[in-house]
Amino acid sequence: MSVKSTAAKPRTPRTGTGTRGGAKRRGGTGEPELVQLLTPEGERVQHSEYSIDLSPDELRGLYRDMVLTRRFDAEATSLQRQGELGLWASLLGQEAAQIGSGRATRPDDYVFPTYREHGVAWCRGVDPANLLGMFRGVNHGGWDPNENNFHLYTIVIGSQTLHATGYAMGAAMDGTDSAVIAYFGDGASSQGDVAEAFTFAAVYNAPVVFFCQNNQWAISEPTEKQTRVPIYQRSAGFGFPGVRVDGNDVLAVLAVTKAALEHARSGQGPMLVEAFTYRMGAHTTSDDPTRYRLDEEREQWERKDPILRLRTYLEKEGLADEAYLAGIEAESEALGKRVREAVRTMPDPDTMAIFENVYADGHALVDEERAQFAEYLATFEEGH
């Protein structure tokens, strides 16, 4: 795999006109300006600043990653609907953004995720069953962050960007050439923690890439309520470069993220990548997206499906035949079955554990709440 980029200089912000998030549109196409190497129709295109050269095996590997990640994600959603998980945050539609960026990292790089980076976790070698254990409530993450250089999921919106910046500052002081990548969403871009992380990263020239998956909806809040300019342009105000990439184009995401990580690890400081994508499903399984967005919008983005896009290219180029595609489908079904069996054999969560370790020496109010909850649970026992 080889990647070429000349994108080390900050871009001059452009004023958007009449589009969601203030995005300037490309020459009459109605599409925002972004880095793209593979069109929605599966055609390879060139970009003046970014390029990538992948072997057939590497291309097929990206396709496999996305298919298996989507299958695992679908199984997790079904398990939640059947009462096996307490909650699930689906990544449906964002597979290219996650697999492309995840495969751009080196083993010694460190990843700080939010709670939706299931595809990145897959790339870092985290067992999907451990992710499900967390959402079932039987563990607090289930994996050793230092084993995979993949931090535990972060529910607090935006806080992981500060953690990533601090880690990156430490890595620079240690004299390593590893880089750090921090994931966050378009909604988190409005958090003060993210702005503070940008400030510290810029001032200390920290080797960190801020990777924003702009799926255009922060729960029910559209991006136009978060910013008047494209998110990637915000970095210019802090003194470091930003770039917007087609988040449904796994090749472009891989090329841009790899270049951004090299930019950071080579001592040039932080960089912001905005992956322009779309959340095809609900924010989480407790959300109903039909209440705040139109079906036509989703249908429009389904035509830009990241998996179908790469599959079309592979078939056009003769890099994947029916036997190969069927094999991947069979592997994905086996993965779905494995994670379902893993969840079904997990113990039920300890319902009283929520009251443990709240205070080091205990607290009267917690004791009172514990007693009230135990009394409530007792009403479900047989004979009550």
C-alpha positions as CSV (number, residue, x, y, z in Angstrom):
1,M,0.0,0.0,0.0
2,S,1.3,3.4,-0.9
3,V,-0.2,6.8,-0.2
4,K,0.8,10.2,-1.6
5,S,-0.3,13.5,-0.3
6,T,0.8,17.1,-0.5
7,A,-1.8,18.2,2.0
8,A,0.4,19.6,4.8
9,K,-0.6,23.2,4.5
10,P,-3.6,24.8,6.2
11,R,-6.5,25.5,3.8
12,T,-8.0,29.0,3.5
13,P,-11.5,28.9,4.8
14,R,-14.2,29.3,2.2
15,T,-17.6,30.8,2.9
16,G,-20.5,28.4,2.4
17,T,-23.7,29.4,0.6
18,G,-27.1,28.1,1.4
19,T,-26.3,24.5,2.2
20,R,-26.4,22.4,5.3
21,G,-23.4,23.2,7.5
22,G,-22.4,26.0,5.2
23,A,-20.7,23.6,2.8
24,K,-19.7,25.1,-0.6
25,R,-20.9,22.9,-3.5
26,R,-18.9,21.5,-6.3
27,G,-19.4,23.1,-9.7
28,G,-23.1,22.7,-10.1
29,T,-23.3,19.1,-8.9
30,G,-25.1,19.8,-5.7
31,E,-22.4,17.9,-3.8
32,P,-20.1,19.4,-1.2
33,E,-16.4,19.9,-1.9
34,L,-14.5,16.9,-0.6
35,V,-11.7,14.4,-1.3
36,Q,-13.1,11.5,-3.4
37,L,-11.3,8.6,-5.0
38,L,-14.2,6.3,-5.7
39,T,-17.6,7.7,-6.9
40,P,-20.9,6.4,-5.7
41,E,-21.1,4.6,-9.1
42,G,-17.9,2.7,-8.3
43,E,-15.6,4.6,-10.7
44,R,-12.0,5.5,-9.7
45,V,-11.2,9.2,-9.9
46,Q,-8.0,11.1,-9.3
47,H,-7.4,13.8,-6.7
48,S,-4.7,16.5,-7.0
49,E,-3.6,16.2,-3.4
50,Y,-4.3,12.6,-2.3
51,S,-3.8,9.3,-4.1
52,I,-3.5,5.7,-3.0
53,D,-2.2,2.5,-4.6
54,L,-3.7,-0.7,-3.2
55,S,-3.2,-4.4,-4.2
56,P,-6.2,-6.5,-5.1
57,D,-5.9,-8.3,-1.7
58,E,-5.9,-5.0,0.1
59,L,-9.0,-3.9,-1.8
60,R,-10.8,-7.1,-1.1
61,G,-9.7,-6.8,2.5
62,L,-11.4,-3.4,2.9
63,Y,-14.6,-4.9,1.4
64,R,-14.5,-7.8,3.8
65,D,-14.0,-5.5,6.8
66,M,-17.0,-3.4,5.9
67,V,-19.3,-6.4,5.2
68,L,-18.4,-8.1,8.5
69,T,-18.7,-4.9,10.5
70,R,-22.1,-4.2,9.1
71,R,-23.2,-7.8,9.8
72,F,-22.0,-7.6,13.4
73,D,-23.7,-4.2,13.8
74,A,-27.0,-5.6,12.5
75,E,-26.8,-8.6,14.9
76,A,-26.2,-6.2,17.8
77,T,-29.3,-4.2,16.9
78,S,-31.4,-7.3,16.7
79,L,-30.1,-8.5,20.1
80,Q,-31.1,-5.2,21.7
81,R,-34.5,-5.4,20.2
82,Q,-34.9,-8.9,21.7
83,G,-33.9,-7.6,25.2
84,E,-30.4,-9.1,25.2
85,L,-28.6,-5.7,25.3
86,G,-29.6,-2.5,27.1
87,L,-28.7,-0.2,24.3
88,W,-26.9,-0.1,20.9
89,A,-25.4,2.7,18.8
90,S,-25.5,1.5,15.2
91,L,-22.8,2.5,12.7
92,L,-25.0,1.7,9.6
93,G,-23.8,3.8,6.7
94,Q,-20.5,4.8,8.4
95,E,-18.5,1.7,7.6
96,A,-16.2,3.3,5.1
97,A,-15.3,6.2,7.5
98,Q,-14.4,3.7,10.2
99,I,-12.7,1.0,8.2
100,G,-10.7,3.4,6.1
101,S,-9.5,5.4,9.0
102,G,-8.9,2.3,11.2
103,R,-6.8,0.6,8.6
104,A,-4.7,3.8,8.2
105,T,-3.4,3.5,11.7
106,R,-0.1,1.7,12.7
107,P,-0.1,-0.8,15.6
108,D,1.9,1.7,17.7
109,D,-0.7,4.5,17.1
110,Y,-3.2,5.1,19.9
111,V,-7.0,5.4,19.2
112,F,-9.5,7.2,21.4
113,P,-13.1,6.3,20.3
114,T,-16.5,7.5,21.2
115,Y,-19.2,4.8,21.6
116,R,-19.9,4.0,17.9
117,E,-16.5,3.1,16.6
118,H,-17.3,-0.6,16.2
119,G,-15.5,-0.8,12.8
120,V,-12.4,0.9,14.2
121,A,-12.5,-1.6,17.1
122,W,-12.6,-4.4,14.5
123,C,-9.5,-3.0,12.8
124,R,-7.7,-2.8,16.1
125,G,-8.4,-6.5,16.9
126,V,-10.9,-6.0,19.6
127,D,-13.3,-9.0,19.9
128,P,-16.9,-7.8,19.0
129,A,-18.2,-9.9,21.9
130,N,-16.4,-7.5,24.3
131,L,-18.3,-4.6,22.8
132,L,-21.6,-6.4,23.3
133,G,-20.6,-7.2,26.9
134,M,-20.4,-3.5,27.7
135,F,-23.8,-2.8,26.2
136,R,-25.2,-5.8,28.1
137,G,-23.8,-4.4,31.3
138,V,-21.6,-7.3,32.3
139,N,-18.3,-5.5,31.9
140,H,-17.0,-1.9,31.7
141,G,-15.4,-2.4,28.3
142,G,-14.0,-5.9,28.4
143,W,-10.7,-5.2,26.7
144,D,-7.3,-4.0,27.8
145,P,-6.8,-0.6,26.1
146,N,-3.0,-1.1,26.1
147,E,-3.2,-4.5,24.4
148,N,-4.7,-3.0,21.2
149,N,-3.9,0.7,21.7
150,F,-7.6,1.2,21.6
151,H,-9.1,3.1,24.5
152,L,-12.3,2.2,26.2
153,Y,-15.5,3.6,24.7
154,T,-16.3,7.1,25.9
155,I,-19.9,8.0,26.5
156,V,-19.3,11.6,27.7
157,I,-19.5,13.6,24.5
158,G,-16.2,15.1,23.4
159,S,-14.1,14.3,26.4
160,Q,-12.0,11.8,24.6
161,T,-10.5,14.6,22.4
162,L,-8.8,16.0,25.5
163,H,-7.6,12.5,26.6
164,A,-6.2,12.0,23.1
165,T,-4.4,15.4,23.1
166,G,-2.8,14.7,26.5
167,Y,-1.7,11.3,25.4
168,A,-0.3,12.8,22.2
169,M,1.6,15.4,24.1
170,G,3.1,12.7,26.3
171,A,4.1,10.6,23.2
172,A,5.9,13.6,21.8
173,M,7.8,14.2,25.1
174,D,8.8,10.5,25.0
175,G,10.3,11.1,21.6
176,T,8.3,8.4,19.8
177,D,7.0,8.7,16.2
178,S,3.6,7.2,17.0
179,A,0.5,9.3,16.4
180,V,-2.9,9.5,18.1
181,I,-6.4,9.6,16.5
182,A,-9.5,10.9,18.3
183,Y,-13.0,10.2,17.0
184,F,-16.0,12.4,17.6
185,G,-19.2,13.4,15.8
186,D,-20.6,16.5,14.4
187,G,-22.7,17.2,17.5
188,A,-19.6,16.9,19.7
189,S,-17.9,19.6,17.7
190,S,-20.0,22.1,19.7
191,Q,-18.6,20.8,23.0
192,G,-16.2,23.0,24.9
193,D,-13.9,20.0,25.4
194,V,-13.3,19.7,21.7
195,A,-12.3,23.4,21.4
196,E,-10.0,23.1,24.4
197,A,-8.4,20.0,22.8
198,F,-7.9,21.9,19.6
199,T,-6.2,24.7,21.5
200,F,-3.8,22.5,23.5
201,A,-3.0,20.3,20.5
202,A,-2.1,23.4,18.3
203,V,-0.1,25.2,21.0
204,Y,1.9,22.1,21.9
205,N,2.1,20.8,18.3
206,A,0.7,17.5,19.5
207,P,0.8,14.5,17.1
208,V,-2.9,14.0,17.0
209,V,-5.5,13.6,14.3
210,F,-9.0,14.7,15.1
211,F,-11.4,12.6,13.1
212,C,-14.9,13.9,12.9
213,Q,-17.6,11.6,11.5
214,N,-20.1,14.1,10.3
215,N,-23.2,11.9,9.9
216,Q,-25.2,15.1,9.7
217,W,-27.5,14.4,12.7
218,A,-26.6,14.9,16.4
219,I,-29.5,12.8,17.5
220,S,-32.4,15.0,16.1
221,E,-30.2,18.1,15.6
222,P,-29.0,18.7,12.0
223,T,-25.5,20.0,11.4
224,E,-26.8,23.4,10.3
225,K,-27.7,23.9,13.9
226,Q,-24.1,23.2,15.0
227,T,-22.1,25.3,12.6
228,R,-22.3,28.0,9.9
229,V,-19.2,26.7,8.1
230,P,-18.0,23.2,7.2
231,I,-16.6,21.5,10.3
232,Y,-13.2,21.0,8.7
233,Q,-12.7,24.7,8.4
234,R,-12.8,25.2,12.1
235,S,-9.2,24.0,12.5
236,A,-7.9,27.1,10.7
237,G,-9.0,29.2,13.6
238,F,-6.8,27.2,15.9
239,G,-3.8,27.2,13.5
240,F,-3.7,23.8,12.0
241,P,-5.0,22.2,8.7
242,G,-8.3,20.5,8.1
243,V,-9.7,18.5,5.2
244,R,-13.1,17.1,4.3
245,V,-13.3,13.6,2.8
246,D,-16.1,11.6,1.3
247,G,-16.9,9.5,4.3
248,N,-18.6,6.8,2.2
249,D,-15.5,6.3,0.1
250,V,-13.3,3.9,1.9
251,L,-10.3,4.5,-0.4
252,A,-10.4,8.3,0.1
253,V,-10.8,7.9,3.8
254,L,-7.8,5.6,4.0
255,A,-5.6,7.9,1.9
256,V,-6.6,11.1,3.8
257,T,-6.3,9.6,7.2
258,K,-3.0,7.9,6.5
259,A,-1.6,11.3,5.2
260,A,-3.0,13.1,8.3
261,L,-1.4,10.6,10.6
262,E,2.0,11.0,8.8
263,H,1.6,14.8,9.0
264,A,1.1,14.4,12.8
265,R,3.9,11.9,13.5
266,S,6.4,13.9,11.4
267,G,6.3,16.8,13.9
268,Q,3.9,19.0,11.9
269,G,1.3,19.0,14.6
270,P,-2.4,18.2,14.6
271,M,-4.8,17.9,11.7
272,L,-8.6,17.7,11.5
273,V,-10.3,15.3,9.2
274,E,-14.1,15.6,8.5
275,A,-15.6,12.5,7.1
276,F,-18.8,13.6,5.4
277,T,-21.1,10.6,5.8
278,Y,-24.6,9.7,6.9
279,R,-26.2,7.8,9.7
280,M,-28.6,5.5,8.0
281,G,-30.2,4.2,11.1
282,A,-31.2,5.6,14.5
283,H,-28.8,7.5,16.8
284,T,-29.2,4.6,19.2
285,T,-31.9,1.9,19.6
286,S,-33.8,4.3,21.9
287,D,-34.2,6.8,19.0
288,D,-36.8,7.1,16.3
289,P,-35.3,9.0,13.3
290,T,-38.6,9.1,11.4
291,R,-39.7,11.8,13.8
292,Y,-37.2,14.3,12.7
293,R,-36.0,13.5,9.1
294,L,-37.5,12.5,5.8
295,D,-37.4,9.0,4.2
296,E,-36.3,10.7,1.0
297,E,-33.1,11.8,2.7
298,R,-32.1,8.3,3.7
299,E,-33.0,7.0,0.3
300,Q,-30.7,9.5,-1.3
301,W,-27.8,8.4,0.9
302,E,-28.6,4.7,0.4
303,R,-27.6,5.3,-3.3
304,K,-24.1,6.3,-1.9
305,D,-23.8,3.1,0.2
306,P,-20.1,2.6,1.0
307,I,-20.2,-1.2,0.6
308,L,-22.1,-1.3,-2.6
309,R,-19.7,1.3,-4.0
310,L,-16.6,-0.8,-3.4
311,R,-18.3,-4.0,-4.5
312,T,-19.3,-2.4,-7.8
313,Y,-15.7,-1.3,-8.4
314,L,-14.3,-4.8,-7.5
315,E,-16.7,-6.4,-9.9
316,K,-16.0,-3.9,-12.7
317,E,-12.3,-4.6,-12.4
318,G,-12.6,-8.3,-12.2
319,L,-11.2,-8.4,-8.6
320,A,-14.1,-10.2,-7.0
321,D,-16.2,-13.0,-8.5
322,E,-19.4,-14.6,-7.2
323,A,-17.5,-17.3,-5.3
324,Y,-15.5,-14.7,-3.4
325,L,-18.6,-12.6,-2.6
326,A,-20.5,-15.7,-1.4
327,G,-17.6,-16.6,0.8
328,I,-17.6,-13.2,2.5
329,E,-21.4,-13.5,3.0
330,A,-21.0,-16.9,4.6
331,E,-18.2,-15.6,6.8
332,S,-20.4,-12.7,7.9
333,E,-23.3,-15.0,8.8
334,A,-20.9,-17.1,10.9
335,L,-19.7,-13.9,12.7
336,G,-23.3,-13.0,13.4
337,K,-24.0,-16.4,14.8
338,R,-20.9,-16.3,17.0
339,V,-21.6,-13.0,18.6
340,R,-25.2,-14.0,19.2
341,E,-24.1,-17.2,21.0
342,A,-21.5,-15.2,23.0
343,V,-24.2,-12.8,24.2
344,R,-26.7,-15.5,25.0
345,T,-24.2,-17.3,27.2
346,M,-23.2,-14.1,29.1
347,P,-24.5,-13.8,32.6
348,D,-27.2,-11.4,33.5
349,P,-25.9,-8.1,34.8
350,D,-25.8,-7.6,38.5
351,T,-28.7,-5.1,39.0
352,M,-27.4,-4.0,42.4
353,A,-23.8,-3.3,41.2
354,I,-24.8,0.3,40.2
355,F,-24.6,1.3,43.8
356,E,-21.1,-0.1,44.4
357,N,-18.0,2.1,44.3
358,V,-19.9,5.4,44.1
359,Y,-18.1,6.7,47.2
360,A,-15.0,5.3,48.7
361,D,-16.4,5.1,52.2
362,G,-20.1,4.7,51.5
363,H,-22.9,7.3,51.7
364,A,-26.2,7.4,53.5
365,L,-28.1,8.6,50.4
366,V,-26.7,5.7,48.3
367,D,-27.6,3.3,51.1
368,E,-31.2,4.6,51.0
369,E,-31.4,4.4,47.2
370,R,-30.0,0.8,47.3
371,A,-32.7,-0.2,49.8
372,Q,-35.5,1.4,47.8
373,F,-34.3,-0.3,44.6
374,A,-34.1,-3.7,46.3
375,E,-37.6,-3.2,47.6
376,Y,-38.8,-2.3,44.0
377,L,-37.1,-5.4,42.5
378,A,-38.7,-7.6,45.1
379,T,-42.1,-6.7,43.7
380,F,-41.3,-8.7,40.6
381,E,-40.5,-11.9,42.5
382,E,-43.0,-14.8,42.5
383,G,-45.9,-14.3,44.8
384,H,-45.9,-10.5,44.8
